[in-house]
């Protein structure tokens, strides 16, 4: 059976009461006998997993980079190597010391 929190509107006394889901009869305050009102409270939420904390906001969120990004980086590296070798061949600079 769940525990509910009630508050008396007249004397502001708060108390807890265990009741079943099916009980619909009014609850009276144990101090003054007036009808008490159910108090609603926020439910605690626990976030688990990656992406919920400020330390998780890095570039790739702890995941490896996608295959297409890796392929693009590899292609860019090859293009730079080709450009460098073409430039050296055109200028005659081979960076070899005799």
Gaussian input, Z-matrix of N, CA and C with variables (Angstrom, degrees):
# hf/3-21g

backbone

0 1
 N
 C     1     B1
 C     2     B2     1     A1
 N     3     B3     2     A2     1     D1
 C     4     B4     3     A3     2     D2
 C     5     B5     4     A4     3     D3
 N     6     B6     5     A5     4     D4
 C     7     B7     6     A6     5     D5
 C     8     B8     7     A7     6     D6
 N     9     B9     8     A8     7     D7
 C    10    B10     9     A9     8     D8
 C    11    B11    10    A10     9     D9
 N    12    B12    11    A11    10    D10
 C    13    B13    12    A12    11    D11
 C    14    B14    13    A13    12    D12
 N    15    B15    14    A14    13    D13
 C    16    B16    15    A15    14    D14
 C    17    B17    16    A16    15    D15
 N    18    B18    17    A17    16    D16
 C    19    B19    18    A18    17    D17
 C    20    B20    19    A19    18    D18
 N    21    B21    20    A20    19    D19
 C    22    B22    21    A21    20    D20
 C    23    B23    22    A22    21    D21
 N    24    B24    23    A23    22    D22
 C    25    B25    24    A24    23    D23
 C    26    B26    25    A25    24    D24
 N    27    B27    26    A26    25    D25
 C    28    B28    27    A27    26    D26
 C    29    B29    28    A28    27    D27
 N    30    B30    29    A29    28    D28
 C    31    B31    30    A30    29    D29
 C    32    B32    31    A31    30    D30
 N    33    B33    32    A32    31    D31
 C    34    B34    33    A33    32    D32
 C    35    B35    34    A34    33    D33
 N    36    B36    35    A35    34    D34
 C    37    B37    36    A36    35    D35
 C    38    B38    37    A37    36    D36
 N    39    B39    38    A38    37    D37
 C    40    B40    39    A39    38    D38
 C    41    B41    40    A40    39    D39
 N    42    B42    41    A41    40    D40
 C    43    B43    42    A42    41    D41
 C    44    B44    43    A43    42    D42
 N    45    B45    44    A44    43    D43
 C    46    B46    45    A45    44    D44
 C    47    B47    46    A46    45    D45
 N    48    B48    47    A47    46    D46
 C    49    B49    48    A48    47    D47
 C    50    B50    49    A49    48    D48
 N    51    B51    50    A50    49    D49
 C    52    B52    51    A51    50    D50
 C    53    B53    52    A52    51    D51
 N    54    B54    53    A53    52    D52
 C    55    B55    54    A54    53    D53
 C    56    B56    55    A55    54    D54
 N    57    B57    56    A56    55    D55
 C    58    B58    57    A57    56    D56
 C    59    B59    58    A58    57    D57
 N    60    B60    59    A59    58    D58
 C    61    B61    60    A60    59    D59
 C    62    B62    61    A61    60    D60
 N    63    B63    62    A62    61    D61
 C    64    B64    63    A63    62    D62
 C    65    B65    64    A64    63    D63
 N    66    B66    65    A65    64    D64
 C    67    B67    66    A66    65    D65
 C    68    B68    67    A67    66    D66
 N    69    B69    68    A68    67    D67
 C    70    B70    69    A69    68    D68
 C    71    B71    70    A70    69    D69
 N    72    B72    71    A71    70    D70
 C    73    B73    72    A72    71    D71
 C    74    B74    73    A73    72    D72
 N    75    B75    74    A74    73    D73
 C    76    B76    75    A75    74    D74
 C    77    B77    76    A76    75    D75
 N    78    B78    77    A77    76    D76
 C    79    B79    78    A78    77    D77
 C    80    B80    79    A79    78    D78
 N    81    B81    80    A80    79    D79
 C    82    B82    81    A81    80    D80
 C    83    B83    82    A82    81    D81
 N    84    B84    83    A83    82    D82
 C    85    B85    84    A84    83    D83
 C    86    B86    85    A85    84    D84
 N    87    B87    86    A86    85    D85
 C    88    B88    87    A87    86    D86
 C    89    B89    88    A88    87    D87
 N    90    B90    89    A89    88    D88
 C    91    B91    90    A90    89    D89
 C    92    B92    91    A91    90    D90
 N    93    B93    92    A92    91    D91
 C    94    B94    93    A93    92    D92
 C    95    B95    94    A94    93    D93
 N    96    B96    95    A95    94    D94
 C    97    B97    96    A96    95    D95
 C    98    B98    97    A97    96    D96
 N    99    B99    98    A98    97    D97
 C   100   B100    99    A99    98    D98
 C   101   B101   100   A100    99    D99
 N   102   B102   101   A101   100   D100
 C   103   B103   102   A102   101   D101
 C   104   B104   103   A103   102   D102
 N   105   B105   104   A104   103   D103
 C   106   B106   105   A105   104   D104
 C   107   B107   106   A106   105   D105
 N   108   B108   107   A107   106   D106
 C   109   B109   108   A108   107   D107
 C   110   B110   109   A109   108   D108
 N   111   B111   110   A110   109   D109
 C   112   B112   111   A111   110   D110
 C   113   B113   112   A112   111   D111
 N   114   B114   113   A113   112   D112
 C   115   B115   114   A114   113   D113
 C   116   B116   115   A115   114   D114
 N   117   B117   116   A116   115   D115
 C   118   B118   117   A117   116   D116
 C   119   B119   118   A118   117   D117
 N   120   B120   119   A119   118   D118
 C   121   B121   120   A120   119   D119
 C   122   B122   121   A121   120   D120
 N   123   B123   122   A122   121   D121
 C   124   B124   123   A123   122   D122
 C   125   B125   124   A124   123   D123
 N   126   B126   125   A125   124   D124
 C   127   B127   126   A126   125   D125
 C   128   B128   127   A127   126   D126
 N   129   B129   128   A128   127   D127
 C   130   B130   129   A129   128   D128
 C   131   B131   130   A130   129   D129
 N   132   B132   131   A131   130   D130
 C   133   B133   132   A132   131   D131
 C   134   B134   133   A133   132   D132
 N   135   B135   134   A134   133   D133
 C   136   B136   135   A135   134   D134
 C   137   B137   136   A136   135   D135
 N   138   B138   137   A137   136   D136
 C   139   B139   138   A138   137   D137
 C   140   B140   139   A139   138   D138
 N   141   B141   140   A140   139   D139
 C   142   B142   141   A141   140   D140
 C   143   B143   142   A142   141   D141
 N   144   B144   143   A143   142   D142
 C   145   B145   144   A144   143   D143
 C   146   B146   145   A145   144   D144
 N   147   B147   146   A146   145   D145
 C   148   B148   147   A147   146   D146
 C   149   B149   148   A148   147   D147
 N   150   B150   149   A149   148   D148
 C   151   B151   150   A150   149   D149
 C   152   B152   151   A151   150   D150
 N   153   B153   152   A152   151   D151
 C   154   B154   153   A153   152   D152
 C   155   B155   154   A154   153   D153
 N   156   B156   155   A155   154   D154
 C   157   B157   156   A156   155   D155
 C   158   B158   157   A157   156   D156
 N   159   B159   158   A158   157   D157
 C   160   B160   159   A159   158   D158
 C   161   B161   160   A160   159   D159
 N   162   B162   161   A161   160   D160
 C   163   B163   162   A162   161   D161
 C   164   B164   163   A163   162   D162
 N   165   B165   164   A164   163   D163
 C   166   B166   165   A165   164   D164
 C   167   B167   166   A166   165   D165
 N   168   B168   167   A167   166   D166
 C   169   B169   168   A168   167   D167
 C   170   B170   169   A169   168   D168
 N   171   B171   170   A170   169   D169
 C   172   B172   171   A171   170   D170
 C   173   B173   172   A172   171   D171
 N   174   B174   173   A173   172   D172
 C   175   B175   174   A174   173   D173
 C   176   B176   175   A175   174   D174
 N   177   B177   176   A176   175   D175
 C   178   B178   177   A177   176   D176
 C   179   B179   178   A178   177   D177
 N   180   B180   179   A179   178   D178
 C   181   B181   180   A180   179   D179
 C   182   B182   181   A181   180   D180
 N   183   B183   182   A182   181   D181
 C   184   B184   183   A183   182   D182
 C   185   B185   184   A184   183   D183
 N   186   B186   185   A185   184   D184
 C   187   B187   186   A186   185   D185
 C   188   B188   187   A187   186   D186
 N   189   B189   188   A188   187   D187
 C   190   B190   189   A189   188   D188
 C   191   B191   190   A190   189   D189
 N   192   B192   191   A191   190   D190
 C   193   B193   192   A192   191   D191
 C   194   B194   193   A193   192   D192
 N   195   B195   194   A194   193   D193
 C   196   B196   195   A195   194   D194
 C   197   B197   196   A196   195   D195
 N   198   B198   197   A197   196   D196
 C   199   B199   198   A198   197   D197
 C   200   B200   199   A199   198   D198
 N   201   B201   200   A200   199   D199
 C   202   B202   201   A201   200   D200
 C   203   B203   202   A202   201   D201
 N   204   B204   203   A203   202   D202
 C   205   B205   204   A204   203   D203
 C   206   B206   205   A205   204   D204
 N   207   B207   206   A206   205   D205
 C   208   B208   207   A207   206   D206
 C   209   B209   208   A208   207   D207
 N   210   B210   209   A209   208   D208
 C   211   B211   210   A210   209   D209
 C   212   B212   211   A211   210   D210
 N   213   B213   212   A212   211   D211
 C   214   B214   213   A213   212   D212
 C   215   B215   214   A214   213   D213
 N   216   B216   215   A215   214   D214
 C   217   B217   216   A216   215   D215
 C   218   B218   217   A217   216   D216
 N   219   B219   218   A218   217   D217
 C   220   B220   219   A219   218   D218
 C   221   B221   220   A220   219   D219
 N   222   B222   221   A221   220   D220
 C   223   B223   222   A222   221   D221
 C   224   B224   223   A223   222   D222
 N   225   B225   224   A224   223   D223
 C   226   B226   225   A225   224   D224
 C   227   B227   226   A226   225   D225
 N   228   B228   227   A227   226   D226
 C   229   B229   228   A228   227   D227
 C   230   B230   229   A229   228   D228
 N   231   B231   230   A230   229   D229
 C   232   B232   231   A231   230   D230
 C   233   B233   232   A232   231   D231
 N   234   B234   233   A233   232   D232
 C   235   B235   234   A234   233   D233
 C   236   B236   235   A235   234   D234
 N   237   B237   236   A236   235   D235
 C   238   B238   237   A237   236   D236
 C   239   B239   238   A238   237   D237
 N   240   B240   239   A239   238   D238
 C   241   B241   240   A240   239   D239
 C   242   B242   241   A241   240   D240
 N   243   B243   242   A242   241   D241
 C   244   B244   243   A243   242   D242
 C   245   B245   244   A244   243   D243
 N   246   B246   245   A245   244   D244
 C   247   B247   246   A246   245   D245
 C   248   B248   247   A247   246   D246
 N   249   B249   248   A248   247   D247
 C   250   B250   249   A249   248   D248
 C   251   B251   250   A250   249   D249
 N   252   B252   251   A251   250   D250
 C   253   B253   252   A252   251   D251
 C   254   B254   253   A253   252   D252
 N   255   B255   254   A254   253   D253
 C   256   B256   255   A255   254   D254
 C   257   B257   256   A256   255   D255
 N   258   B258   257   A257   256   D256
 C   259   B259   258   A258   257   D257
 C   260   B260   259   A259   258   D258
 N   261   B261   260   A260   259   D259
 C   262   B262   261   A261   260   D260
 C   263   B263   262   A262   261   D261
 N   264   B264   263   A263   262   D262
 C   265   B265   264   A264   263   D263
 C   266   B266   265   A265   264   D264
 N   267   B267   266   A266   265   D265
 C   268   B268   267   A267   266   D266
 C   269   B269   268   A268   267   D267
 N   270   B270   269   A269   268   D268
 C   271   B271   270   A270   269   D269
 C   272   B272   271   A271   270   D270
 N   273   B273   272   A272   271   D271
 C   274   B274   273   A273   272   D272
 C   275   B275   274   A274   273   D273
 N   276   B276   275   A275   274   D274
 C   277   B277   276   A276   275   D275
 C   278   B278   277   A277   276   D276
 N   279   B279   278   A278   277   D277
 C   280   B280   279   A279   278   D278
 C   281   B281   280   A280   279   D279
 N   282   B282   281   A281   280   D280
 C   283   B283   282   A282   281   D281
 C   284   B284   283   A283   282   D282
 N   285   B285   284   A284   283   D283
 C   286   B286   285   A285   284   D284
 C   287   B287   286   A286   285   D285
 N   288   B288   287   A287   286   D286
 C   289   B289   288   A288   287   D287
 C   290   B290   289   A289   288   D288
 N   291   B291   290   A290   289   D289
 C   292   B292   291   A291   290   D290
 C   293   B293   292   A292   291   D291

   B1=1.4539
   B2=1.5275
   B3=1.3060
   B4=1.4664
   B5=1.5348
   B6=1.3178
   B7=1.4602
   B8=1.5213
   B9=1.3136
   B10=1.4587
   B11=1.5251
   B12=1.3129
   B13=1.4587
   B14=1.5263
   B15=1.3222
   B16=1.4578
   B17=1.5167
   B18=1.3425
   B19=1.4588
   B20=1.5227
   B21=1.3215
   B22=1.4565
   B23=1.5286
   B24=1.3316
   B25=1.4662
   B26=1.5387
   B27=1.3427
   B28=1.4648
   B29=1.5242
   B30=1.3364
   B31=1.4714
   B32=1.5258
   B33=1.3281
   B34=1.4695
   B35=1.5336
   B36=1.3220
   B37=1.4612
   B38=1.5232
   B39=1.3255
   B40=1.4707
   B41=1.5118
   B42=1.3301
   B43=1.4546
   B44=1.5193
   B45=1.3167
   B46=1.4618
   B47=1.5132
   B48=1.3284
   B49=1.4569
   B50=1.5209
   B51=1.3252
   B52=1.4700
   B53=1.5201
   B54=1.3176
   B55=1.4620
   B56=1.5151
   B57=1.3202
   B58=1.4650
   B59=1.5283
   B60=1.3103
   B61=1.4612
   B62=1.5266
   B63=1.3010
   B64=1.4605
   B65=1.5405
   B66=1.3271
   B67=1.4691
   B68=1.5260
   B69=1.3214
   B70=1.4555
   B71=1.5266
   B72=1.3286
   B73=1.4608
   B74=1.5374
   B75=1.3448
   B76=1.4614
   B77=1.5277
   B78=1.3290
   B79=1.4617
   B80=1.5277
   B81=1.3259
   B82=1.4632
   B83=1.5250
   B84=1.3234
   B85=1.4548
   B86=1.5367
   B87=1.3340
   B88=1.4665
   B89=1.5332
   B90=1.3409
   B91=1.4698
   B92=1.5180
   B93=1.3506
   B94=1.4610
   B95=1.5322
   B96=1.3180
   B97=1.4587
   B98=1.5156
   B99=1.3364
   B100=1.4717
   B101=1.5267
   B102=1.3307
   B103=1.4617
   B104=1.5266
   B105=1.3257
   B106=1.4662
   B107=1.5266
   B108=1.3317
   B109=1.4657
   B110=1.5230
   B111=1.3007
   B112=1.4530
   B113=1.5222
   B114=1.3304
   B115=1.4631
   B116=1.5270
   B117=1.3176
   B118=1.4641
   B119=1.5178
   B120=1.3104
   B121=1.4667
   B122=1.5143
   B123=1.3354
   B124=1.4699
   B125=1.5264
   B126=1.2917
   B127=1.4620
   B128=1.5266
   B129=1.3266
   B130=1.4740
   B131=1.5238
   B132=1.3169
   B133=1.4624
   B134=1.5171
   B135=1.3112
   B136=1.4581
   B137=1.5233
   B138=1.3323
   B139=1.4490
   B140=1.5189
   B141=1.3227
   B142=1.4565
   B143=1.5162
   B144=1.3052
   B145=1.4565
   B146=1.5133
   B147=1.2996
   B148=1.4616
   B149=1.5173
   B150=1.3216
   B151=1.4563
   B152=1.5094
   B153=1.3261
   B154=1.4533
   B155=1.5207
   B156=1.3069
   B157=1.4541
   B158=1.5153
   B159=1.3339
   B160=1.4622
   B161=1.5258
   B162=1.3230
   B163=1.4589
   B164=1.5211
   B165=1.3152
   B166=1.4673
   B167=1.5226
   B168=1.3290
   B169=1.4641
   B170=1.5218
   B171=1.2805
   B172=1.4544
   B173=1.5189
   B174=1.3014
   B175=1.4497
   B176=1.5102
   B177=1.3180
   B178=1.4629
   B179=1.5210
   B180=1.3221
   B181=1.4693
   B182=1.5273
   B183=1.3172
   B184=1.4547
   B185=1.5212
   B186=1.3203
   B187=1.4636
   B188=1.5199
   B189=1.3134
   B190=1.4519
   B191=1.5181
   B192=1.3244
   B193=1.4562
   B194=1.5230
   B195=1.3253
   B196=1.4631
   B197=1.5228
   B198=1.3009
   B199=1.4622
   B200=1.5216
   B201=1.3281
   B202=1.4553
   B203=1.5292
   B204=1.3189
   B205=1.4588
   B206=1.5246
   B207=1.3210
   B208=1.4613
   B209=1.5289
   B210=1.3203
   B211=1.4604
   B212=1.5214
   B213=1.3405
   B214=1.4659
   B215=1.5210
   B216=1.3303
   B217=1.4604
   B218=1.5260
   B219=1.3450
   B220=1.4588
   B221=1.5275
   B222=1.3237
   B223=1.4551
   B224=1.5267
   B225=1.3409
   B226=1.4614
   B227=1.5201
   B228=1.3287
   B229=1.4604
   B230=1.5325
   B231=1.3409
   B232=1.4609
   B233=1.5267
   B234=1.3539
   B235=1.4603
   B236=1.5267
   B237=1.3339
   B238=1.4569
   B239=1.5221
   B240=1.3250
   B241=1.4628
   B242=1.5301
   B243=1.3276
   B244=1.4661
   B245=1.5177
   B246=1.3167
   B247=1.4629
   B248=1.5170
   B249=1.3375
   B250=1.4672
   B251=1.5208
   B252=1.3354
   B253=1.4677
   B254=1.5313
   B255=1.3247
   B256=1.4617
   B257=1.5200
   B258=1.3373
   B259=1.4601
   B260=1.5329
   B261=1.3264
   B262=1.4606
   B263=1.5196
   B264=1.3298
   B265=1.4626
   B266=1.5242
   B267=1.3015
   B268=1.4584
   B269=1.5258
   B270=1.3279
   B271=1.4657
   B272=1.5204
   B273=1.3187
   B274=1.4576
   B275=1.5255
   B276=1.3243
   B277=1.4579
   B278=1.5125
   B279=1.2925
   B280=1.4560
   B281=1.5147
   B282=1.3318
   B283=1.4604
   B284=1.5227
   B285=1.3336
   B286=1.4657
   B287=1.5234
   B288=1.3012
   B289=1.4643
   B290=1.5152
   B291=1.3099
   B292=1.4597
   B293=1.5011
   A1=109.11
   A2=116.64
   A3=120.34
   A4=111.95
   A5=114.29
   A6=121.45
   A7=108.16
   A8=116.89
   A9=122.96
   A10=109.82
   A11=116.71
   A12=121.67
   A13=108.31
   A14=115.80
   A15=122.59
   A16=109.91
   A17=115.64
   A18=121.69
   A19=108.99
   A20=115.43
   A21=120.99
   A22=108.57
   A23=118.42
   A24=120.17
   A25=112.87
   A26=118.21
   A27=120.75
   A28=112.48
   A29=117.68
   A30=120.74
   A31=113.26
   A32=118.41
   A33=124.96
   A34=113.31
   A35=117.64
   A36=122.05
   A37=108.92
   A38=116.04
   A39=121.23
   A40=109.11
   A41=115.58
   A42=120.83
   A43=109.58
   A44=115.52
   A45=122.56
   A46=109.04
   A47=114.95
   A48=120.51
   A49=108.46
   A50=115.64
   A51=120.79
   A52=108.23
   A53=115.13
   A54=121.26
   A55=109.25
   A56=116.32
   A57=119.73
   A58=108.97
   A59=115.53
   A60=120.73
   A61=111.72
   A62=117.26
   A63=121.17
   A64=113.74
   A65=119.36
   A66=120.84
   A67=110.30
   A68=116.10
   A69=121.42
   A70=112.71
   A71=119.08
   A72=120.65
   A73=110.13
   A74=118.23
   A75=121.62
   A76=112.19
   A77=114.28
   A78=121.63
   A79=107.32
   A80=115.63
   A81=119.00
   A82=109.98
   A83=116.15
   A84=123.57
   A85=109.41
   A86=118.89
   A87=120.59
   A88=112.77
   A89=119.26
   A90=120.99
   A91=113.12
   A92=116.78
   A93=118.75
   A94=113.74
   A95=118.27
   A96=121.72
   A97=114.69
   A98=119.33
   A99=121.90
   A100=109.72
   A101=115.27
   A102=120.20
   A103=109.69
   A104=115.88
   A105=121.49
   A106=110.20
   A107=115.36
   A108=121.33
   A109=109.48
   A110=115.27
   A111=121.93
   A112=109.28
   A113=117.42
   A114=122.88
   A115=107.89
   A116=115.25
   A117=120.62
   A118=108.86
   A119=116.42
   A120=122.93
   A121=109.17
   A122=116.70
   A123=118.68
   A124=111.22
   A125=115.18
   A126=121.75
   A127=108.12
   A128=118.15
   A129=118.81
   A130=110.76
   A131=115.25
   A132=121.30
   A133=108.04
   A134=116.33
   A135=121.77
   A136=107.71
   A137=115.33
   A138=120.71
   A139=108.67
   A140=116.38
   A141=121.32
   A142=109.20
   A143=115.03
   A144=119.83
   A145=111.39
   A146=116.63
   A147=120.65
   A148=110.38
   A149=114.76
   A150=120.82
   A151=115.23
   A152=119.61
   A153=121.20
   A154=113.57
   A155=118.44
   A156=121.26
   A157=109.98
   A158=117.69
   A159=121.36
   A160=111.56
   A161=117.99
   A162=120.41
   A163=112.49
   A164=117.31
   A165=121.10
   A166=112.60
   A167=117.75
   A168=120.30
   A169=110.91
   A170=115.27
   A171=121.28
   A172=107.87
   A173=116.53
   A174=121.64
   A175=115.38
   A176=117.04
   A177=118.89
   A178=112.31
   A179=118.68
   A180=124.18
   A181=112.52
   A182=116.61
   A183=120.11
   A184=114.39
   A185=117.20
   A186=120.67
   A187=108.99
   A188=116.45
   A189=119.32
   A190=108.76
   A191=115.52
   A192=118.10
   A193=110.33
   A194=117.01
   A195=120.83
   A196=111.71
   A197=115.78
   A198=121.97
   A199=111.18
   A200=118.74
   A201=120.29
   A202=111.32
   A203=118.72
   A204=121.78
   A205=110.27
   A206=116.77
   A207=120.86
   A208=110.32
   A209=116.12
   A210=120.03
   A211=110.88
   A212=116.76
   A213=120.77
   A214=110.58
   A215=117.31
   A216=121.18
   A217=110.60
   A218=116.72
   A219=120.94
   A220=110.52
   A221=117.07
   A222=121.34
   A223=110.41
   A224=116.95
   A225=120.51
   A226=110.30
   A227=117.21
   A228=121.29
   A229=110.64
   A230=117.07
   A231=121.13
   A232=110.90
   A233=116.46
   A234=120.53
   A235=110.48
   A236=117.28
   A237=120.97
   A238=110.11
   A239=117.82
   A240=121.73
   A241=110.10
   A242=116.21
   A243=119.83
   A244=110.64
   A245=117.26
   A246=121.54
   A247=110.35
   A248=116.88
   A249=120.68
   A250=111.27
   A251=117.20
   A252=120.00
   A253=110.63
   A254=118.35
   A255=122.22
   A256=109.88
   A257=116.62
   A258=121.32
   A259=110.73
   A260=117.31
   A261=121.42
   A262=111.04
   A263=117.16
   A264=120.98
   A265=110.35
   A266=117.50
   A267=121.48
   A268=110.73
   A269=117.06
   A270=120.37
   A271=111.88
   A272=117.59
   A273=120.86
   A274=111.85
   A275=117.80
   A276=122.01
   A277=108.76
   A278=117.54
   A279=121.26
   A280=111.73
   A281=117.67
   A282=124.11
   A283=112.31
   A284=118.38
   A285=121.35
   A286=107.89
   A287=114.67
   A288=119.61
   A289=109.21
   A290=116.12
   A291=120.09
   A292=111.91
   D1=136.28
   D2=179.80
   D3=-76.11
   D4=156.26
   D5=176.79
   D6=-103.74
   D7=129.31
   D8=-179.62
   D9=-113.51
   D10=149.08
   D11=177.12
   D12=-104.92
   D13=132.46
   D14=-179.84
   D15=-122.54
   D16=155.67
   D17=175.57
   D18=-136.88
   D19=136.56
   D20=178.10
   D21=-83.23
   D22=127.88
   D23=179.67
   D24=-71.04
   D25=-22.83
   D26=-178.51
   D27=-83.83
   D28=-52.29
   D29=-174.77
   D30=-104.77
   D31=0.67
   D32=178.57
   D33=58.39
   D34=25.84
   D35=177.49
   D36=-81.04
   D37=130.53
   D38=178.42
   D39=-107.04
   D40=139.30
   D41=179.51
   D42=-151.68
   D43=161.21
   D44=178.71
   D45=-109.21
   D46=147.32
   D47=-179.25
   D48=-143.81
   D49=133.12
   D50=176.17
   D51=-89.68
   D52=121.91
   D53=-179.35
   D54=-138.80
   D55=152.93
   D56=175.96
   D57=-79.94
   D58=165.37
   D59=-179.64
   D60=-64.40
   D61=-30.14
   D62=-173.14
   D63=-84.84
   D64=-9.40
   D65=179.99
   D66=-73.87
   D67=126.56
   D68=-179.01
   D69=-119.16
   D70=-4.64
   D71=-176.67
   D72=-70.89
   D73=148.42
   D74=-177.83
   D75=-65.43
   D76=152.72
   D77=-179.32
   D78=-105.92
   D79=132.53
   D80=178.45
   D81=-104.55
   D82=151.00
   D83=-179.77
   D84=-68.33
   D85=132.61
   D86=-179.97
   D87=-70.14
   D88=-17.86
   D89=-179.32
   D90=-90.44
   D91=-49.85
   D92=-174.85
   D93=-111.42
   D94=-15.04
   D95=176.89
   D96=87.59
   D97=1.22
   D98=177.63
   D99=-75.10
   D100=162.52
   D101=176.78
   D102=-68.62
   D103=126.64
   D104=179.79
   D105=-91.62
   D106=156.14
   D107=179.98
   D108=-110.42
   D109=144.02
   D110=178.56
   D111=-70.42
   D112=134.80
   D113=179.06
   D114=-100.72
   D115=126.08
   D116=178.38
   D117=-95.79
   D118=132.06
   D119=-179.53
   D120=-123.15
   D121=148.38
   D122=176.84
   D123=-67.69
   D124=145.48
   D125=-179.76
   D126=-87.44
   D127=133.51
   D128=178.24
   D129=-68.41
   D130=139.75
   D131=-179.58
   D132=-119.10
   D133=133.05
   D134=178.37
   D135=-116.46
   D136=119.75
   D137=178.23
   D138=-94.17
   D139=123.84
   D140=178.47
   D141=-120.46
   D142=151.06
   D143=178.01
   D144=105.86
   D145=177.81
   D146=-177.58
   D147=-82.75
   D148=151.92
   D149=176.43
   D150=98.33
   D151=-3.52
   D152=-176.88
   D153=-101.14
   D154=-9.81
   D155=-175.58
   D156=-116.36
   D157=156.33
   D158=-177.57
   D159=-62.73
   D160=-27.11
   D161=178.81
   D162=-75.87
   D163=-11.21
   D164=-179.62
   D165=-88.47
   D166=-4.44
   D167=-174.95
   D168=-91.76
   D169=62.32
   D170=175.16
   D171=-100.90
   D172=173.73
   D173=-174.65
   D174=-51.32
   D175=-48.84
   D176=-175.10
   D177=-112.17
   D178=8.59
   D179=176.96
   D180=55.47
   D181=32.58
   D182=176.50
   D183=81.41
   D184=2.27
   D185=-179.70
   D186=-99.06
   D187=154.09
   D188=175.52
   D189=-71.17
   D190=154.74
   D191=-176.50
   D192=-71.92
   D193=149.13
   D194=-178.80
   D195=-61.73
   D196=155.83
   D197=-176.19
   D198=-60.22
   D199=-39.77
   D200=-177.72
   D201=-66.89
   D202=-32.99
   D203=177.06
   D204=-68.94
   D205=-41.22
   D206=177.75
   D207=-64.42
   D208=-39.67
   D209=179.03
   D210=-65.94
   D211=-39.76
   D212=178.61
   D213=-63.60
   D214=-42.05
   D215=179.44
   D216=-64.22
   D217=-40.81
   D218=179.46
   D219=-65.71
   D220=-41.39
   D221=179.90
   D222=-65.74
   D223=-41.21
   D224=178.68
   D225=-62.74
   D226=-38.97
   D227=178.45
   D228=-64.02
   D229=-42.70
   D230=178.82
   D231=-65.79
   D232=-40.12
   D233=179.56
   D234=-62.85
   D235=-40.62
   D236=179.20
   D237=-65.43
   D238=-40.41
   D239=178.93
   D240=-63.33
   D241=-42.27
   D242=178.46
   D243=-64.27
   D244=-42.13
   D245=-179.46
   D246=-64.21
   D247=-43.24
   D248=179.48
   D249=-63.11
   D250=-44.16
   D251=-178.50
   D252=-68.78
   D253=-34.93
   D254=177.50
   D255=-66.00
   D256=-41.83
   D257=179.30
   D258=-64.54
   D259=-41.52
   D260=179.33
   D261=-65.18
   D262=-39.95
   D263=-179.70
   D264=-67.57
   D265=-37.27
   D266=-177.93
   D267=-70.88
   D268=-40.14
   D269=-177.51
   D270=-87.51
   D271=-13.16
   D272=179.89
   D273=82.36
   D274=9.01
   D275=179.92
   D276=-92.50
   D277=114.98
   D278=-179.22
   D279=-111.12
   D280=-0.36
   D281=178.41
   D282=60.66
   D283=21.78
   D284=176.20
   D285=-96.10
   D286=134.32
   D287=177.43
   D288=-96.77
   D289=130.04
   D290=-179.02
   D291=-90.44

